[in-house]
Amino acid sequence: MTDADWKKVKYFKKAEFVCPCCGVCHMNKELIWKLDLLRELVGEPLIITSGYRCERHNEAVGGAPNSAHLRGNAADIACPDHLLRYKILKYAFYLEFPRIGIGKKFIHLDVDRTLPHPRVWVY
């Protein structure tokens, strides 16, 4: 994503997706456009808890060795209640996110087609 691309994003800022340990942010444009549309459809703010991860940070948080986060193809969204989880999942399927992970407190969405897809899993 270029700085010009980020200016077109309605609901998110680049800073929400940067790796917390090194400040790098190489996010996939398709993912960001889909997340922006998802936010529009859900109708309430979405908190990104993990976006781009460098290898060091991915290892520190226990991420999969081939995580889509390493390539900027994934984001985790905080999910504090059942209604928000329902809305996110409803519209994630509608928007055809190819990979969806469901955790107790977050939803993982990714567009990494180098990994098995379509897939839905639980943590």
C-alpha positions in Angstrom: 0.0 0.0 0.0 1.3 3.4 -0.9 0.7 6.6 1.0 -1.7 7.6 -1.7 -3.6 4.3 -1.2 -3.9 4.8 2.5 -5.4 8.3 1.9 -8.3 6.5 0.2 -9.0 4.2 3.1 -12.1 5.5 5.0 -12.0 3.7 8.4 -8.4 2.7 9.1 -5.0 4.3 9.4 -1.6 2.8 8.4 -0.5 3.1 12.1 -3.1 0.4 13.1 -1.3 -2.2 11.0 2.4 -1.5 11.7 4.6 -4.1 13.4 4.9 -3.0 17.0 8.6 -4.1 17.3 10.1 -2.5 14.1 7.4 -0.1 12.8 7.3 -1.8 9.3 4.0 -2.0 7.5 3.7 -3.8 4.2 0.0 -4.5 4.0 -1.8 -6.2 1.1 -4.1 -3.7 -0.7 -6.9 -6.2 -1.2 -7.0 -7.0 2.5 -7.2 -3.3 3.4 -10.0 -2.6 0.9 -11.9 -5.6 2.2 -11.4 -4.6 5.8 -12.6 -1.0 5.0 -15.8 -2.4 3.4 -16.2 -4.8 6.3 -16.1 -1.9 8.7 -18.8 -0.1 6.6 -21.1 -3.1 6.7 -20.6 -3.9 10.4 -21.5 -0.4 11.2 -19.2 0.1 14.2 -15.5 0.5 14.8 -13.2 -2.5 14.4 -10.0 -2.6 16.5 -7.0 -4.1 14.8 -5.0 -6.1 17.3 -2.4 -7.4 14.8 -1.5 -6.5 11.3 1.9 -6.7 9.7 4.5 -8.8 11.7 8.2 -9.0 11.1 9.7 -12.5 11.8 11.0 -11.5 15.2 7.6 -10.2 16.4 5.7 -13.1 14.8 7.9 -15.6 16.8 7.5 -13.5 20.0 3.7 -13.8 19.8 3.7 -17.5 18.9 2.6 -16.9 15.3 2.7 -19.7 12.8 6.1 -20.0 11.0 4.4 -19.3 7.7 1.9 -16.8 9.0 0.0 -14.6 6.5 0.9 -11.7 8.9 4.5 -12.0 7.7 3.4 -11.0 4.2 0.9 -8.3 5.2 -2.0 -10.6 4.1 -3.7 -10.8 7.5 -5.2 -8.8 10.3 -6.7 -9.8 13.7 -9.7 -7.8 14.9 -10.7 -7.5 18.6 -14.0 -9.3 19.2 -15.2 -8.6 22.8 -18.8 -9.8 22.4 -21.0 -12.3 20.5 -22.9 -9.7 18.5 -19.8 -8.2 17.0 -18.4 -11.7 16.3 -21.6 -12.5 14.5 -21.5 -9.3 12.4 -17.9 -9.7 11.5 -18.3 -13.3 10.4 -21.5 -12.6 8.5 -19.9 -9.9 6.4 -16.5 -11.7 6.1 -18.3 -14.6 4.4 -20.3 -12.1 2.3 -17.0 -10.4 1.2 -15.5 -13.8 0.5 -12.4 -13.6 2.8 -10.7 -16.8 1.8 -9.3 -17.5 5.3 -11.0 -16.9 8.6 -9.8 -17.9 12.1 -12.1 -17.6 15.1 -10.6 -17.0 18.5 -12.3 -16.3 21.9 -11.4 -12.6 21.8 -10.5 -12.0 18.1 -11.3 -12.8 14.5 -8.4 -13.4 12.1 -9.1 -12.5 8.5 -6.6 -13.0 5.6 -6.4 -13.1 1.9 -3.2 -15.2 1.5 -4.0 -17.5 -1.3 -0.5 -19.2 -1.0 -2.0 -20.9 2.1 -4.8 -23.4 2.0 -8.1 -21.7 1.2 -11.0 -21.5 1.6 -10.5 -22.2 5.3 -12.2 -21.5 8.6 -10.6 -22.6 11.9 -10.8 -22.0 15.6 -8.0 -21.2 18.0 
